[in-house]
Amino acid sequence: MTLLAFIVAIAVLVVFHELGHYWVARLCNVKVLRFSLGFGKAIYVKRFAGGETEWALSVIPFGGYVKMLDEREGEVPPHELARAFNRQPVLRRMAIVVAGPIANLLLAIVLYWALFIYGVPGIKPILGEVPSATPAATAQLRAQETIISINGQATPSWQEVRWILLDLVLQKRQADIELRTVEGRSVLRMLDMSVLTPGDLDGDFLQKIGLQPYQPPIYPIIDKLTEGGAAQRAGLQTQDRVLRVNGQAIPRWAVFVEAVRSHPGSVLNIDIERAGSLLTLSVTPDTATEGGKQIGRIGAAPLIDRKAFEAMLTEVHYPPRVALGEAVRKTWETSVVSLKMMWKMVTGEVSLKNLSGPITIADYAGQSAQIGLGAYLGFLALISISLGVLNLLPIPLLDGGHLLYYTVELIKGSPVSEKVWEAGQKVGIALLVTMMAFAIYNDISRLILG
């Protein structure tokens, strides 16, 4: 599933990107010789009747290209010189080059538009426990309060809360949070996030702030037992309620789990309530290894109030016209935040650990596909924006690098020299190889360290 989802994602994003170049080239009457999905040797080539473009599938699937008629890449017949890319006015060349990234951004808008009409599943923006000595605690935010808006922007889901706060953290701005209290009153709190460091963005920065979504309590009532597990061997049964472990009160299932995990191979005296009677059982957790550390397990699962958890879910959707506006806004804001993150990586304000490579992207593709079509389309929209923004960076070899050359040509009235072009290509290769090396290193680190 992961590999298939990744291949489909790459194919969709590359095809739309290259179609942007292709369509605008055709509009500018530039002859397109080949449209290829993938690089390297072509394994399938098709030319339609009456067509002038070869449509190819190549052996290396990570990318694609549109090859246009160009005197710099081969001899051009005199009668076709007017259709050569290099003979076009500079503004036409710029339009053809920028069309690829624009196509990716338009694809994201279309995907978000469809999602907002259909409905985007999310978690209600209700606060969980607020740890002491955190910015959220200082701002007097309380558990079970609902976040209505941040700096005037509505927050219909927890995902929107996270995204808005990330943007504010990058801008080092204060968050003015409108909340609805448990009693139903509307209050305004000021959240200072200036205490965050660049390293805090490597993980879940919301935890550093002191924010987490509310989760309905899971009480220590056993619902399922593993056949032959330590719990079953000791006589525990379904519907047993755990009261104490070695004299320690157990108000929630998480406390029980921690008590078991921290005592591998050690006897635990567990006080339970069963059908109105109090019993004490001795359980010896089996020893297991997790992350190089020994932990205890007894093979028991809790009774979960599924209705309570389902009540925490929401669905964000809009009428078609409003959905289009929201899709444009989402694409714009995501693009801006992506650029800010990239710039802060360059300046050292944000760690390069945030770079992700093909392994992480493939993993996210597989996870989103397993969740459902909506999650996968949302993933495609996000990666499409990233691809569009990345290609607009003024790095030689990328579309943005070509735009930089053409901008210089537009200003000085003549193309940049071949020496400058070749030097730029070498710099571009070095930068892209370095970025990819960091991204793959981060991917491997995540696989090894989790």
TORKOL-4160 file (C-alpha; in steps of 0.2 Angstrom, whole numbers, padded with zeros to 4 digits, m for minus):
450
<pt num="1" X="0000" Y="0000" Z="0000"/>
<pt num="2" X="0014" Y="0012" Z="0005"/>
<pt num="3" X="0024" Y="0010" Z="m0011"/>
<pt num="4" X="0008" Y="0010" Z="m0022"/>
<pt num="5" X="0002" Y="0026" Z="m0014"/>
<pt num="6" X="0019" Y="0034" Z="m0016"/>
<pt num="7" X="0021" Y="0030" Z="m0034"/>
<pt num="8" X="0003" Y="0036" Z="m0038"/>
<pt num="9" X="0007" Y="0053" Z="m0028"/>
<pt num="10" X="0023" Y="0055" Z="m0038"/>
<pt num="11" X="0015" Y="0052" Z="m0055"/>
<pt num="12" X="0000" Y="0064" Z="m0051"/>
<pt num="13" X="0011" Y="0078" Z="m0045"/>
<pt num="14" X="0024" Y="0076" Z="m0059"/>
<pt num="15" X="0011" Y="0075" Z="m0073"/>
<pt num="16" X="0002" Y="0090" Z="m0067"/>
<pt num="17" X="0019" Y="0100" Z="m0066"/>
<pt num="18" X="0025" Y="0095" Z="m0083"/>
<pt num="19" X="0008" Y="0098" Z="m0091"/>
<pt num="20" X="0009" Y="0116" Z="m0085"/>
<pt num="21" X="0025" Y="0118" Z="m0095"/>
<pt num="22" X="0017" Y="0108" Z="m0109"/>
<pt num="23" X="0001" Y="0118" Z="m0110"/>
<pt num="24" X="0009" Y="0135" Z="m0110"/>
<pt num="25" X="0023" Y="0130" Z="m0122"/>
<pt num="26" X="0009" Y="0125" Z="m0134"/>
<pt num="27" X="0000" Y="0141" Z="m0131"/>
<pt num="28" X="0016" Y="0150" Z="m0135"/>
<pt num="29" X="0018" Y="0140" Z="m0151"/>
<pt num="30" X="0034" Y="0131" Z="m0145"/>
<pt num="31" X="0036" Y="0114" Z="m0152"/>
<pt num="32" X="0037" Y="0101" Z="m0138"/>
<pt num="33" X="0047" Y="0086" Z="m0143"/>
<pt num="34" X="0044" Y="0074" Z="m0128"/>
<pt num="35" X="0034" Y="0073" Z="m0113"/>
<pt num="36" X="0042" Y="0061" Z="m0101"/>
<pt num="37" X="0036" Y="0054" Z="m0084"/>
<pt num="38" X="0052" Y="0049" Z="m0076"/>
<pt num="39" X="0070" Y="0051" Z="m0081"/>
<pt num="40" X="0083" Y="0040" Z="m0090"/>
<pt num="41" X="0080" Y="0027" Z="m0103"/>
<pt num="42" X="0062" Y="0027" Z="m0110"/>
<pt num="43" X="0053" Y="0010" Z="m0108"/>
<pt num="44" X="0038" Y="0016" Z="m0117"/>
<pt num="45" X="0035" Y="0029" Z="m0131"/>
<pt num="46" X="0019" Y="0034" Z="m0139"/>
<pt num="47" X="0016" Y="0047" Z="m0153"/>
<pt num="48" X="m0002" Y="0050" Z="m0157"/>
<pt num="49" X="m0008" Y="0051" Z="m0175"/>
<pt num="50" X="m0005" Y="0068" Z="m0182"/>
<pt num="51" X="0004" Y="0073" Z="m0166"/>
<pt num="52" X="0022" Y="0081" Z="m0164"/>
<pt num="53" X="0026" Y="0076" Z="m0146"/>
<pt num="54" X="0032" Y="0059" Z="m0140"/>
<pt num="55" X="0024" Y="0053" Z="m0124"/>
<pt num="56" X="0036" Y="0043" Z="m0114"/>
<pt num="57" X="0037" Y="0033" Z="m0098"/>
<pt num="58" X="0055" Y="0032" Z="m0092"/>
<pt num="59" X="0064" Y="0020" Z="m0080"/>
<pt num="60" X="0068" Y="0032" Z="m0066"/>
<pt num="61" X="0051" Y="0037" Z="m0059"/>
<pt num="62" X="0056" Y="0051" Z="m0047"/>
<pt num="63" X="0052" Y="0066" Z="m0058"/>
<pt num="64" X="0049" Y="0070" Z="m0077"/>
<pt num="65" X="0052" Y="0083" Z="m0090"/>
<pt num="66" X="0046" Y="0092" Z="m0106"/>
<pt num="67" X="0059" Y="0093" Z="m0120"/>
<pt num="68" X="0056" Y="0108" Z="m0131"/>
<pt num="69" X="0064" Y="0112" Z="m0148"/>
<pt num="70" X="0080" Y="0122" Z="m0143"/>
<pt num="71" X="0095" Y="0127" Z="m0153"/>
<pt num="72" X="0106" Y="0124" Z="m0138"/>
<pt num="73" X="0101" Y="0106" Z="m0138"/>
<pt num="74" X="0103" Y="0102" Z="m0156"/>
<pt num="75" X="0101" Y="0108" Z="m0174"/>
<pt num="76" X="0084" Y="0116" Z="m0178"/>
<pt num="77" X="0078" Y="0116" Z="m0196"/>
<pt num="78" X="0076" Y="0134" Z="m0203"/>
<pt num="79" X="0058" Y="0133" Z="m0205"/>
<pt num="80" X="0055" Y="0129" Z="m0187"/>
<pt num="81" X="0067" Y="0142" Z="m0179"/>
<pt num="82" X="0052" Y="0152" Z="m0174"/>
<pt num="83" X="0045" Y="0138" Z="m0164"/>
<pt num="84" X="0062" Y="0135" Z="m0154"/>
<pt num="85" X="0061" Y="0139" Z="m0135"/>
<pt num="86" X="0077" Y="0149" Z="m0135"/>
<pt num="87" X="0070" Y="0160" Z="m0149"/>
<pt num="88" X="0055" Y="0166" Z="m0139"/>
<pt num="89" X="0054" Y="0183" Z="m0131"/>
<pt num="90" X="0060" Y="0182" Z="m0113"/>
<pt num="91" X="0043" Y="0185" Z="m0105"/>
<pt num="92" X="0036" Y="0170" Z="m0115"/>
<pt num="93" X="0050" Y="0159" Z="m0109"/>
<pt num="94" X="0047" Y="0165" Z="m0091"/>
<pt num="95" X="0028" Y="0160" Z="m0093"/>
<pt num="96" X="0033" Y="0143" Z="m0099"/>
<pt num="97" X="0045" Y="0140" Z="m0085"/>
<pt num="98" X="0033" Y="0147" Z="m0071"/>
<pt num="99" X="0018" Y="0137" Z="m0078"/>
<pt num="100" X="0025" Y="0121" Z="m0069"/>
<pt num="101" X="0025" Y="0127" Z="m0051"/>
<pt num="102" X="0009" Y="0136" Z="m0055"/>
<pt num="103" X="0001" Y="0120" Z="m0061"/>
<pt num="104" X="0005" Y="0112" Z="m0044"/>
<pt num="105" X="m0002" Y="0126" Z="m0034"/>
<pt num="106" X="m0018" Y="0125" Z="m0045"/>
<pt num="107" X="m0019" Y="0107" Z="m0042"/>
<pt num="108" X="m0018" Y="0110" Z="m0023"/>
<pt num="109" X="m0033" Y="0122" Z="m0024"/>
<pt num="110" X="m0043" Y="0110" Z="m0034"/>
<pt num="111" X="m0040" Y="0096" Z="m0021"/>
<pt num="112" X="m0043" Y="0107" Z="m0006"/>
<pt num="113" X="m0059" Y="0114" Z="m0015"/>
<pt num="114" X="m0066" Y="0096" Z="m0017"/>
<pt num="115" X="m0061" Y="0092" Z="0001"/>
<pt num="116" X="m0070" Y="0107" Z="0008"/>
<pt num="117" X="m0085" Y="0103" Z="m0002"/>
<pt num="118" X="m0085" Y="0085" Z="0003"/>
<pt num="119" X="m0080" Y="0088" Z="0021"/>
<pt num="120" X="m0063" Y="0087" Z="0030"/>
<pt num="121" X="m0063" Y="0076" Z="0045"/>
<pt num="122" X="m0054" Y="0083" Z="0060"/>
<pt num="123" X="m0054" Y="0084" Z="0079"/>
<pt num="124" X="m0064" Y="0097" Z="0089"/>
<pt num="125" X="m0052" Y="0111" Z="0095"/>
<pt num="126" X="m0055" Y="0107" Z="0114"/>
<pt num="127" X="m0040" Y="0108" Z="0126"/>
<pt num="128" X="m0034" Y="0093" Z="0136"/>
<pt num="129" X="m0024" Y="0095" Z="0152"/>
<pt num="130" X="m0013" Y="0110" Z="0152"/>
<pt num="131" X="0004" Y="0106" Z="0161"/>
<pt num="132" X="0010" Y="0118" Z="0173"/>
<pt num="133" X="0025" Y="0130" Z="0170"/>
<pt num="134" X="0020" Y="0131" Z="0151"/>
<pt num="135" X="0015" Y="0146" Z="0141"/>
<pt num="136" X="m0002" Y="0139" Z="0140"/>
<pt num="137" X="m0003" Y="0138" Z="0159"/>
<pt num="138" X="0004" Y="0156" Z="0161"/>
<pt num="139" X="m0010" Y="0162" Z="0149"/>
<pt num="140" X="m0023" Y="0153" Z="0160"/>
<pt num="141" X="m0029" Y="0141" Z="0147"/>
<pt num="142" X="m0040" Y="0127" Z="0155"/>
<pt num="143" X="m0044" Y="0110" Z="0151"/>
<pt num="144" X="m0060" Y="0107" Z="0141"/>
<pt num="145" X="m0061" Y="0125" Z="0135"/>
<pt num="146" X="m0064" Y="0126" Z="0116"/>
<pt num="147" X="m0053" Y="0137" Z="0105"/>
<pt num="148" X="m0065" Y="0148" Z="0094"/>
<pt num="149" X="m0052" Y="0158" Z="0085"/>
<pt num="150" X="m0034" Y="0163" Z="0085"/>
<pt num="151" X="m0030" Y="0181" Z="0080"/>
<pt num="152" X="m0047" Y="0183" Z="0072"/>
<pt num="153" X="m0045" Y="0167" Z="0062"/>
<pt num="154" X="m0058" Y="0154" Z="0065"/>
<pt num="155" X="m0052" Y="0137" Z="0071"/>
<pt num="156" X="m0065" Y="0124" Z="0066"/>
<pt num="157" X="m0053" Y="0109" Z="0070"/>
<pt num="158" X="m0038" Y="0105" Z="0080"/>
<pt num="159" X="m0028" Y="0104" Z="0063"/>
<pt num="160" X="m0032" Y="0123" Z="0060"/>
<pt num="161" X="m0026" Y="0127" Z="0077"/>
<pt num="162" X="m0009" Y="0119" Z="0074"/>
<pt num="163" X="m0007" Y="0127" Z="0057"/>
<pt num="164" X="m0011" Y="0145" Z="0063"/>
<pt num="165" X="0000" Y="0143" Z="0079"/>
<pt num="166" X="0015" Y="0136" Z="0068"/>
<pt num="167" X="0014" Y="0152" Z="0057"/>
<pt num="168" X="0013" Y="0163" Z="0072"/>
<pt num="169" X="0028" Y="0154" Z="0080"/>
<pt num="170" X="0038" Y="0157" Z="0064"/>
<pt num="171" X="0034" Y="0175" Z="0064"/>
<pt num="172" X="0037" Y="0176" Z="0083"/>
<pt num="173" X="0020" Y="0184" Z="0086"/>
<pt num="174" X="0008" Y="0183" Z="0101"/>
<pt num="175" X="m0007" Y="0173" Z="0099"/>
<pt num="176" X="m0024" Y="0181" Z="0104"/>
<pt num="177" X="m0035" Y="0166" Z="0108"/>
<pt num="178" X="m0054" Y="0167" Z="0109"/>
<pt num="179" X="m0060" Y="0152" Z="0120"/>
<pt num="180" X="m0077" Y="0146" Z="0125"/>
<pt num="181" X="m0076" Y="0140" Z="0143"/>
<pt num="182" X="m0085" Y="0125" Z="0150"/>
<pt num="183" X="m0098" Y="0136" Z="0157"/>
<pt num="184" X="m0101" Y="0143" Z="0139"/>
<pt num="185" X="m0093" Y="0160" Z="0142"/>
<pt num="186" X="m0082" Y="0168" Z="0129"/>
<pt num="187" X="m0065" Y="0174" Z="0135"/>
<pt num="188" X="m0049" Y="0180" Z="0127"/>
<pt num="189" X="m0032" Y="0174" Z="0132"/>
<pt num="190" X="m0015" Y="0180" Z="0126"/>
<pt num="191" X="m0002" Y="0166" Z="0123"/>
<pt num="192" X="0016" Y="0171" Z="0123"/>
<pt num="193" X="0026" Y="0159" Z="0112"/>
<pt num="194" X="0043" Y="0169" Z="0112"/>
<pt num="195" X="0050" Y="0156" Z="0124"/>
<pt num="196" X="0051" Y="0143" Z="0110"/>
<pt num="197" X="0068" Y="0139" Z="0103"/>
<pt num="198" X="0072" Y="0133" Z="0085"/>
<pt num="199" X="0075" Y="0115" Z="0092"/>
<pt num="200" X="0057" Y="0115" Z="0099"/>
<pt num="201" X="0050" Y="0114" Z="0081"/>
<pt num="202" X="0059" Y="0098" Z="0078"/>
<pt num="203" X="0046" Y="0089" Z="0088"/>
<pt num="204" X="0028" Y="0093" Z="0093"/>
<pt num="205" X="0030" Y="0111" Z="0097"/>
<pt num="206" X="0012" Y="0112" Z="0104"/>
<pt num="207" X="0018" Y="0101" Z="0118"/>
<pt num="208" X="0031" Y="0114" Z="0122"/>
<pt num="209" X="0018" Y="0127" Z="0123"/>
<pt num="210" X="0007" Y="0116" Z="0134"/>
<pt num="211" X="m0007" Y="0113" Z="0121"/>
<pt num="212" X="m0014" Y="0096" Z="0117"/>
<pt num="213" X="m0032" Y="0090" Z="0111"/>
<pt num="214" X="m0044" Y="0084" Z="0124"/>
<pt num="215" X="m0046" Y="0065" Z="0126"/>
<pt num="216" X="m0061" Y="0057" Z="0135"/>
<pt num="217" X="m0055" Y="0048" Z="0150"/>
<pt num="218" X="m0052" Y="0029" Z="0148"/>
<pt num="219" X="m0056" Y="0021" Z="0165"/>
<pt num="220" X="m0046" Y="0006" Z="0171"/>
<pt num="221" X="m0060" Y="m0007" Z="0166"/>
<pt num="222" X="m0054" Y="m0022" Z="0157"/>
<pt num="223" X="m0062" Y="m0026" Z="0140"/>
<pt num="224" X="m0051" Y="m0039" Z="0132"/>
<pt num="225" X="m0038" Y="m0051" Z="0137"/>
<pt num="226" X="m0024" Y="m0059" Z="0127"/>
<pt num="227" X="m0026" Y="m0078" Z="0126"/>
<pt num="228" X="m0012" Y="m0085" Z="0138"/>
<pt num="229" X="m0006" Y="m0068" Z="0143"/>
<pt num="230" X="0000" Y="m0063" Z="0161"/>
<pt num="231" X="m0017" Y="m0055" Z="0165"/>
<pt num="232" X="m0027" Y="m0071" Z="0160"/>
<pt num="233" X="m0015" Y="m0083" Z="0169"/>
<pt num="234" X="m0017" Y="m0073" Z="0185"/>
<pt num="235" X="m0036" Y="m0074" Z="0184"/>
<pt num="236" X="m0041" Y="m0056" Z="0178"/>
<pt num="237" X="m0057" Y="m0056" Z="0169"/>
<pt num="238" X="m0066" Y="m0044" Z="0157"/>
<pt num="239" X="m0077" Y="m0031" Z="0166"/>
<pt num="240" X="m0064" Y="m0031" Z="0181"/>
<pt num="241" X="m0061" Y="m0013" Z="0187"/>
<pt num="242" X="m0043" Y="m0010" Z="0193"/>
<pt num="243" X="m0043" Y="0000" Z="0209"/>
<pt num="244" X="m0025" Y="m0001" Z="0215"/>
<pt num="245" X="m0008" Y="m0008" Z="0211"/>
<pt num="246" X="0004" Y="m0011" Z="0225"/>
<pt num="247" X="m0007" Y="0001" Z="0235"/>
<pt num="248" X="m0006" Y="0015" Z="0222"/>
<pt num="249" X="m0023" Y="0021" Z="0217"/>
<pt num="250" X="m0027" Y="0019" Z="0198"/>
<pt num="251" X="m0040" Y="0032" Z="0192"/>
<pt num="252" X="m0036" Y="0030" Z="0174"/>
<pt num="253" X="m0030" Y="0016" Z="0162"/>
<pt num="254" X="m0014" Y="0026" Z="0157"/>
<pt num="255" X="m0009" Y="0025" Z="0176"/>
<pt num="256" X="m0012" Y="0006" Z="0176"/>
<pt num="257" X="m0002" Y="0004" Z="0160"/>
<pt num="258" X="0013" Y="0014" Z="0167"/>
<pt num="259" X="0013" Y="0003" Z="0183"/>
<pt num="260" X="0013" Y="m0013" Z="0172"/>
<pt num="261" X="0027" Y="m0006" Z="0160"/>
<pt num="262" X="0038" Y="m0001" Z="0174"/>
<pt num="263" X="0038" Y="m0018" Z="0182"/>
<pt num="264" X="0044" Y="m0031" Z="0170"/>
<pt num="265" X="0045" Y="m0048" Z="0178"/>
<pt num="266" X="0040" Y="m0041" Z="0195"/>
<pt num="267" X="0025" Y="m0047" Z="0205"/>
<pt num="268" X="0011" Y="m0034" Z="0206"/>
<pt num="269" X="m0003" Y="m0035" Z="0219"/>
<pt num="270" X="m0019" Y="m0028" Z="0210"/>
<pt num="271" X="m0035" Y="m0024" Z="0219"/>
<pt num="272" X="m0050" Y="m0025" Z="0208"/>
<pt num="273" X="m0069" Y="m0024" Z="0209"/>
<pt num="274" X="m0078" Y="m0038" Z="0201"/>
<pt num="275" X="m0097" Y="m0038" Z="0201"/>
<pt num="276" X="m0098" Y="m0028" Z="0217"/>
<pt num="277" X="m0085" Y="m0038" Z="0226"/>
<pt num="278" X="m0067" Y="m0033" Z="0230"/>
<pt num="279" X="m0053" Y="m0045" Z="0226"/>
<pt num="280" X="m0034" Y="m0045" Z="0226"/>
<pt num="281" X="m0024" Y="m0054" Z="0213"/>
<pt num="282" X="m0005" Y="m0056" Z="0210"/>
<pt num="283" X="0001" Y="m0053" Z="0192"/>
<pt num="284" X="0018" Y="m0055" Z="0185"/>
<pt num="285" X="0020" Y="m0044" Z="0169"/>
<pt num="286" X="0029" Y="m0053" Z="0155"/>
<pt num="287" X="0045" Y="m0045" Z="0149"/>
<pt num="288" X="0046" Y="m0037" Z="0132"/>
<pt num="289" X="0059" Y="m0026" Z="0124"/>
<pt num="290" X="0054" Y="m0009" Z="0116"/>
<pt num="291" X="0066" Y="0003" Z="0110"/>
<pt num="292" X="0081" Y="m0006" Z="0118"/>
<pt num="293" X="0072" Y="m0005" Z="0135"/>
<pt num="294" X="0063" Y="m0019" Z="0145"/>
<pt num="295" X="0045" Y="m0016" Z="0149"/>
<pt num="296" X="0031" Y="m0026" Z="0157"/>
<pt num="297" X="0015" Y="m0032" Z="0148"/>
<pt num="298" X="0000" Y="m0042" Z="0154"/>
<pt num="299" X="m0010" Y="m0043" Z="0138"/>
<pt num="300" X="m0026" Y="m0033" Z="0143"/>
<pt num="301" X="m0035" Y="m0019" Z="0134"/>
<pt num="302" X="m0047" Y="m0006" Z="0141"/>
<pt num="303" X="m0066" Y="m0003" Z="0139"/>
<pt num="304" X="m0067" Y="0012" Z="0128"/>
<pt num="305" X="m0082" Y="0023" Z="0127"/>
<pt num="306" X="m0083" Y="0025" Z="0108"/>
<pt num="307" X="m0097" Y="0037" Z="0108"/>
<pt num="308" X="m0087" Y="0049" Z="0119"/>
<pt num="309" X="m0072" Y="0048" Z="0106"/>
<pt num="310" X="m0084" Y="0050" Z="0091"/>
<pt num="311" X="m0091" Y="0065" Z="0099"/>
<pt num="312" X="m0074" Y="0073" Z="0098"/>
<pt num="313" X="m0074" Y="0072" Z="0079"/>
<pt num="314" X="m0080" Y="0085" Z="0068"/>
<pt num="315" X="m0081" Y="0088" Z="0049"/>
<pt num="316" X="m0077" Y="0105" Z="0041"/>
<pt num="317" X="m0086" Y="0108" Z="0025"/>
<pt num="318" X="m0092" Y="0123" Z="0015"/>
<pt num="319" X="m0104" Y="0128" Z="0001"/>
<pt num="320" X="m0095" Y="0127" Z="m0016"/>
<pt num="321" X="m0092" Y="0146" Z="m0018"/>
<pt num="322" X="m0085" Y="0148" Z="0000"/>
<pt num="323" X="m0075" Y="0131" Z="m0002"/>
<pt num="324" X="m0066" Y="0139" Z="m0017"/>
<pt num="325" X="m0061" Y="0154" Z="m0007"/>
<pt num="326" X="m0055" Y="0143" Z="0008"/>
<pt num="327" X="m0045" Y="0132" Z="m0004"/>
<pt num="328" X="m0036" Y="0147" Z="m0011"/>
<pt num="329" X="m0033" Y="0154" Z="0006"/>
<pt num="330" X="m0027" Y="0137" Z="0012"/>
<pt num="331" X="m0015" Y="0135" Z="m0003"/>
<pt num="332" X="m0008" Y="0153" Z="0000"/>
<pt num="333" X="m0005" Y="0151" Z="0018"/>
<pt num="334" X="0003" Y="0134" Z="0016"/>
<pt num="335" X="0014" Y="0141" Z="0003"/>
<pt num="336" X="0019" Y="0156" Z="0014"/>
<pt num="337" X="0023" Y="0145" Z="0029"/>
<pt num="338" X="0033" Y="0133" Z="0018"/>
<pt num="339" X="0044" Y="0148" Z="0012"/>
<pt num="340" X="0046" Y="0154" Z="0030"/>
<pt num="341" X="0051" Y="0137" Z="0036"/>
<pt num="342" X="0064" Y="0136" Z="0022"/>
<pt num="343" X="0071" Y="0153" Z="0025"/>
<pt num="344" X="0073" Y="0149" Z="0044"/>
<pt num="345" X="0082" Y="0133" Z="0039"/>
<pt num="346" X="0094" Y="0143" Z="0029"/>
<pt num="347" X="0097" Y="0156" Z="0043"/>
<pt num="348" X="0099" Y="0142" Z="0056"/>
<pt num="349" X="0083" Y="0148" Z="0066"/>
<pt num="350" X="0075" Y="0131" Z="0062"/>
<pt num="351" X="0084" Y="0114" Z="0062"/>
<pt num="352" X="0088" Y="0105" Z="0046"/>
<pt num="353" X="0080" Y="0090" Z="0054"/>
<pt num="354" X="0063" Y="0096" Z="0047"/>
<pt num="355" X="0069" Y="0092" Z="0030"/>
<pt num="356" X="0060" Y="0076" Z="0024"/>
<pt num="357" X="0065" Y="0064" Z="0010"/>
<pt num="358" X="0057" Y="0051" Z="m0001"/>
<pt num="359" X="0056" Y="0038" Z="0013"/>
<pt num="360" X="0046" Y="0049" Z="0025"/>
<pt num="361" X="0035" Y="0055" Z="0010"/>
<pt num="362" X="0032" Y="0037" Z="0005"/>
<pt num="363" X="0028" Y="0033" Z="0023"/>
<pt num="364" X="0015" Y="0048" Z="0024"/>
<pt num="365" X="0008" Y="0043" Z="0008"/>
<pt num="366" X="0005" Y="0025" Z="0014"/>
<pt num="367" X="m0002" Y="0031" Z="0031"/>
<pt num="368" X="m0014" Y="0044" Z="0023"/>
<pt num="369" X="m0020" Y="0031" Z="0010"/>
<pt num="370" X="m0024" Y="0019" Z="0024"/>
<pt num="371" X="m0034" Y="0032" Z="0033"/>
<pt num="372" X="m0045" Y="0036" Z="0018"/>
<pt num="373" X="m0047" Y="0045" Z="0002"/>
<pt num="374" X="m0049" Y="0062" Z="0010"/>
<pt num="375" X="m0033" Y="0061" Z="0020"/>
<pt num="376" X="m0024" Y="0055" Z="0004"/>
<pt num="377" X="m0030" Y="0070" Z="m0006"/>
<pt num="378" X="m0025" Y="0081" Z="0008"/>
<pt num="379" X="m0008" Y="0074" Z="0008"/>
<pt num="380" X="m0007" Y="0076" Z="m0011"/>
<pt num="381" X="m0012" Y="0094" Z="m0010"/>
<pt num="382" X="0001" Y="0098" Z="0004"/>
<pt num="383" X="0015" Y="0089" Z="m0007"/>
<pt num="384" X="0009" Y="0098" Z="m0022"/>
<pt num="385" X="0011" Y="0115" Z="m0014"/>
<pt num="386" X="0029" Y="0110" Z="m0007"/>
<pt num="387" X="0034" Y="0104" Z="m0025"/>
<pt num="388" X="0027" Y="0121" Z="m0032"/>
<pt num="389" X="0036" Y="0132" Z="m0019"/>
<pt num="390" X="0052" Y="0122" Z="m0020"/>
<pt num="391" X="0053" Y="0124" Z="m0039"/>
<pt num="392" X="0051" Y="0143" Z="m0037"/>
<pt num="393" X="0067" Y="0144" Z="m0027"/>
<pt num="394" X="0080" Y="0154" Z="m0036"/>
<pt num="395" X="0092" Y="0138" Z="m0037"/>
<pt num="396" X="0099" Y="0134" Z="m0054"/>
<pt num="397" X="0092" Y="0118" Z="m0061"/>
<pt num="398" X="0075" Y="0122" Z="m0054"/>
<pt num="399" X="0062" Y="0132" Z="m0062"/>
<pt num="400" X="0066" Y="0147" Z="m0050"/>
<pt num="401" X="0084" Y="0146" Z="m0056"/>
<pt num="402" X="0079" Y="0148" Z="m0074"/>
<pt num="403" X="0067" Y="0163" Z="m0069"/>
<pt num="404" X="0082" Y="0171" Z="m0061"/>
<pt num="405" X="0092" Y="0170" Z="m0077"/>
<pt num="406" X="0078" Y="0177" Z="m0087"/>
<pt num="407" X="0075" Y="0191" Z="m0075"/>
<pt num="408" X="0093" Y="0196" Z="m0076"/>
<pt num="409" X="0091" Y="0195" Z="m0095"/>
<pt num="410" X="0075" Y="0206" Z="m0094"/>
<pt num="411" X="0085" Y="0219" Z="m0084"/>
<pt num="412" X="0101" Y="0219" Z="m0094"/>
<pt num="413" X="0094" Y="0216" Z="m0111"/>
<pt num="414" X="0104" Y="0201" Z="m0115"/>
<pt num="415" X="0105" Y="0183" Z="m0110"/>
<pt num="416" X="0118" Y="0178" Z="m0096"/>
<pt num="417" X="0134" Y="0171" Z="m0103"/>
<pt num="418" X="0137" Y="0153" Z="m0105"/>
<pt num="419" X="0150" Y="0153" Z="m0091"/>
<pt num="420" X="0138" Y="0160" Z="m0079"/>
<pt num="421" X="0125" Y="0148" Z="m0084"/>
<pt num="422" X="0137" Y="0133" Z="m0082"/>
<pt num="423" X="0143" Y="0139" Z="m0065"/>
<pt num="424" X="0125" Y="0141" Z="m0060"/>
<pt num="425" X="0122" Y="0123" Z="m0065"/>
<pt num="426" X="0136" Y="0117" Z="m0054"/>
<pt num="427" X="0130" Y="0127" Z="m0039"/>
<pt num="428" X="0113" Y="0121" Z="m0042"/>
<pt num="429" X="0118" Y="0103" Z="m0042"/>
<pt num="430" X="0129" Y="0105" Z="m0027"/>
<pt num="431" X="0114" Y="0113" Z="m0017"/>
<pt num="432" X="0101" Y="0100" Z="m0022"/>
<pt num="433" X="0113" Y="0085" Z="m0018"/>
<pt num="434" X="0116" Y="0093" Z="m0001"/>
<pt num="435" X="0098" Y="0095" Z="0002"/>
<pt num="436" X="0094" Y="0078" Z="m0003"/>
<pt num="437" X="0108" Y="0071" Z="0007"/>
<pt num="438" X="0101" Y="0080" Z="0023"/>
<pt num="439" X="0083" Y="0074" Z="0019"/>
<pt num="440" X="0088" Y="0056" Z="0017"/>
<pt num="441" X="0099" Y="0056" Z="0033"/>
<pt num="442" X="0084" Y="0063" Z="0042"/>
<pt num="443" X="0073" Y="0049" Z="0034"/>
<pt num="444" X="0085" Y="0036" Z="0040"/>
<pt num="445" X="0087" Y="0044" Z="0058"/>
<pt num="446" X="0068" Y="0043" Z="0059"/>
<pt num="447" X="0068" Y="0025" Z="0054"/>
<pt num="448" X="0081" Y="0020" Z="0067"/>
<pt num="449" X="0077" Y="0032" Z="0081"/>
<pt num="450" X="0058" Y="0033" Z="0078"/>
